[in-house]
Amino acid sequence: MNFFDNITPIQKEALYNEFKGHLFEFHICSELALKYSLYDIFLTSLTSVQVEHLKEYEKFLLKNSPMILKKLPLLAKKLVNAIHLELKEKNLSVKGVYWTGKHGAKSLNADWKETDLAIDVFDSNDQSFRIYYSLKLSKANSFTNTKSAGVMSFFEKYFYQFSWAKTYQSDLNSFIESSFYLMKARMEDLTGIEETTQGFSKQFVMQYGELPGGLPDELRTVLYEHYSRVMDQIEIGLHRMYEENKEYFFDSLLSLMGFSSNGVIQYQLFHENHEFHSIKRLESPKDTSSVEFKIRKKGQHFLEILIESYILQVRIKPMNKFTTPAYKVNCSIKKRDDNE
């Protein structure tokens, strides 16, 4: 039996998005290489492992979403045309195209962890340099995911410039565990299922499953109250850091937005029912005074922060199953003019 035949719907959705993204990156790189007569050189830069991965991605999408597999090359050409036009307007000539995504040539530069494409160019004065791009494929009018971080290391990893980040992280982790068991006890009380001292009992899992979508409304409300409590603590920490040092805080937000490497250009291509919708070109915000917290409604398990023309959404989500205290902080961005 193939591994992909024995996965949950949530796992399948995650793999679909991951594989779709990798193939999108590859099609953009190969189309660019073809446009600049560098295709043969580009192909020889791929390793046998990368080629096998690409075959697996195509096989998975062919079985689960054959339409998007047909549309990806067409969508990629739209973005290639946008990049080509920008390079042409700047009078830049292309001499190298590299795939630097998750399975691409990361050895080019270990510091450019958030890039998917690198282009070597030279200008009218024969000065050469490299341009790095981050490439995103999203549904029209949606937030675009930029970071998925484990909540148990969120502050310590992304807000390390604050001396007390490690202590706050430890306190948050303890709070999450306490809140989780409070949620568990409340669910067991509502269902009449015997309380256990460790995780959820086999009886509970057999009756209600382990995925949030399978819970009845009453239990889902208890789950979301738990998420909201955790989000309360994250919000308190973020506000405190913002008030203490706005520059440190701004730098940390850039990492969450996918701009931790200075100079990376983000291109977002939006589609609607697999058809082209629009393209947006994003560059890293620079105005530290532009940060503003939107008022969070009671019970929401996400918050939004305004930075220049962007909205950064920070949301708490389960890693997979709600029956364990393992959560991720999902970060995504959207241009503010999308809401106008």
N, C-alpha and C positions, 0 to 999 in steps of 0.2 A: 504493500500500500504506500502511495506517495504521501510524504509528510503533509502536503497541502490539503489532502483529503480528510485530515483528522484534526482540524483546527476550528476554533470558535468563530462565530460571525464577527466579533470585534477584532480578533486576530486577522481574519481574512480581509477586513476593511483596512486595517493598518498596513498589511502587506500590499494590498492594491494601491494605496496611496504612495507607499515607498517605491514600489517597482515602477509605477507610472512616472514618478518624479525622476528616477534614474534614467529611464528610457527617453524622457523628454530632454534631459541634459545631453544625453548621447546624440540624439537627433540634431540638436542645435549645433553641437561641436562638429559633427560630420557634415552638416549642411554648410557651415561656415568654411570648413576646410575645402569642400567641393567648390564653393564660390570663388575661393582664392587660389585654386589649382594646387592645393596642398593635401588632397584627399589620400593619396598613396602614402605620404609621410605620416599622416594622422593615423591611418590604419596600422602601420607598422609600430606605432607607439603603444598599441594595445597589447596587453599580455594575454596569454591563453586563459588565465583565470578570469580576467575581465570579460572575455568573449563568452565563456561558459555562463557567467552571471547574466549577461545580456540575453542569452538563449533561454535561461530559466525565467527571466522576467517576461519575455515574449510568450513563452509557453503558458505561464500563469494567467496573463491578461487575455490570451486567446481563448482560454477556457472560461474565464469569469467575466470578461468585458471586452469582447472582440471589437466593438464599435470604437472604443477609445484607442485601441491598438491601431486601427486604421487612421484615426484622426490625428494622432500624435505627430507624425511627420508633417502634416499640413499646418498644424498649430506652430510647430517648431520653425517652419519657413517664415511665418509671420514675424516671429521675434528676430530671426536672422536678418530679415529685411530692415527691421528697425535698427539693429546694431550696425549693419552695413551702411545705412544712411548716416548715422552719427559719425562713423569713422570717415566717411567720404566728406562730410561737411567740415571735419577737422583736418582734412587733407592728410590723412594717415594711411600708410601702406602696410599691409599685413604680411608678415613673414613666418608666423608660427601660430598654430591653434592647438590648445591642450585642454583635455578633459580633466578637471581637478576636483570633481565631485567625490562622493564617498568611495567609489571604486575606481576613481581616476588617478592621475599621476600626482599624488600628494607630495611626492619627493621633490617637486619643483620648489616648494617653499613651505616648511612646516608651520610657519606663522599664519598662513592664509587658510585657516581651517573652515571658514564659512563660504568659500568660493566654489563655483562649479565649472567655471570657464576662465582660461587665461589666454590672452592674445598678445603675441609679440608684434610690435609695430615700429615703424620709423617715420619721422616727420619729413618735411620738405628740406630740412637742414641735415638730413641723414642721421639725426639723433634717435637712437633706439631706446625703447622702454617697454614695459609689460603692463597691460591693463587687466584687472581682475573683475569678474562679474559673479554675482549671485543670481541664480535663475529660479523663479517660482512659477508654478502652475496652480491656479486656484479657480474656484467657481465664481461667477460674476457676483459682485457686490458683497463678497464674503471677506472675513478677516483671513490673512495669510499667516500660517504658522511660521514662527522664526526660531523658537526654542522650546524644548521639552525637558524640563529639569526635575530631578528627584527632589521632593519636598524636604527630605531628611538632610539635604546638603545645600539647599537653595541659597540661604543667606551666607553661609560659610564660603561657597564657591563663587558667587556673583557679586557679593558685597564685602569682599575680603579686606578692602581698604579701611573699613571701620574696625577699630580695635576690639569692639565688643560683639562683633558678628558671630564669632564662634560660641560665645556664651548664650547669645539670643537663640542661636540654632539649637543648642542643647535644650534650652527651656521650651522651645517650640516642639521639639521631638517628644518631650515628656507630655506636653499638653495634648498632642495628637493621639498618643497612646491612651491617655485618660478619656479623651473625648470619644475615641473609638469604642472603648468598653462601656461608656455611658450609652452610646447608640445601640450597641449590641444588647445591653440589658433592657433597654426600652423596647426593642423589637421582640425580644423573648417574652417580655411582659404582655405586649399586645397580641402575640400569637398563642400564648399559653404553652409554648415549647419550653421544656425544662432547661434552666440556665446551666451553662458549662463554665468552668474556670478558665479555659483557654480560648480557642477560636469558636466559631459557630459550630453547632452540633451537626452530625450527619443528617438528622431528621429535618433540621431547618434547611440545609442545602438541598435535600431531596424534594422538599415541598416548595421552596421558593427560588432555588437556583442561586447563582453567585454573581449574576450580572444585574446592574441597576434597572435595566429595562424590563426585567422579569418580575419586579416587585409590584405589589398592589399599591394604590395611591397612598394609603395610610403609612405603609412602611417606607415608601420612597420619600415621603415628607420627613420622616425621622432621619433618613440618610442625608437628605439635603440640609437639614438643620446641623448635622455634624460637619458637613462641608463648609457651611456658613461660619460655624464657630472657628474652624481652622483658618478660614479666610480673614476673619476678624483679627486674629493674631498676626497674620502676614501683613495686613494693612497697618496695624499699629507699628510694626517694625519698620515698614517702608516710610511711614510718615515721620517717625523719629529720625531715621537716617537722612531724610530730605531736609529736615529742620537743622540737623547738626552740620552737614557739609553738602551743599548743593552741587559742588563740582564732582566730588566722589560719587554722589548719587546719580548724577547725569551720566558719568562714565559707565556705571553699572547698568543703567537703562539701555545704553547703546549696545551692550552685549546681549541683552534680552531681545533687542530689536533686530539682531543680526548684523550689527555694524561695529563689532569689536575690532575689526581690522580696518584701520583708516584707509580711505581711498577706494574701498570696494563699491562698485556700482551694482545696485539691485535692479533687476528687470522682473516685473510681474506680468504674466499673461493670464488674462481671465477668459474663461469660456462659459458658455451657457448651453446645456444639453450637448456637450462635446463640440459645439460650434464656436468659432472665434467671437469674442465680445470686445475686448479692449486690451491695451498694453499701457503699463505705467512704469516710468523710470524713476527710481528712488535714489537719493543720496543721503548720507549721514547727517542728522541734525547737528547744529553747532551752537545754538543759543541756549545756554544753561538756564536762563531766566524764563524760558518758555514752558517749563514744567508746571502742570496743574492737575491736581487730582479731581476727577469727577465725583460727585456725591454718589455714594453707593447705597442702594436701597436695602432696607432691612431684609435679611434672608438670602440675599444674592451670594452665590459662591464664586463671584468674580469681581474684579475692580478694573477701572479704566483710568489711564493716565494720558493726558494730552501733552505732546511734545512737538512744538512747531506745527506742521500741517498733519501730524500723525496722531492716531489713537493707538496706544499700547494696551492690549487687554491681557490681564493676568488672571488665570482661571485654575481652580483646583479640580483635579480629576483623578479617578482611580487608575492605577497602572493597568489593571485588567479586571480583577474581581474586587467587589466592595467588601468581601468577607475577610480581608486582611488589611492591616493599617499601612498599606503601601500606596502612596499617591505621587502624582507628578504635578508640577506647576507648568501649565501650558501657556506659552506666551505667543501672541499673534498681533499683527499690526494692520492698520487700514488707513488710507488717506482720509483726512477729515472732510474733504469736499464730497466724499461718497455719500455723506449723510445729508447734504444740502438739497 
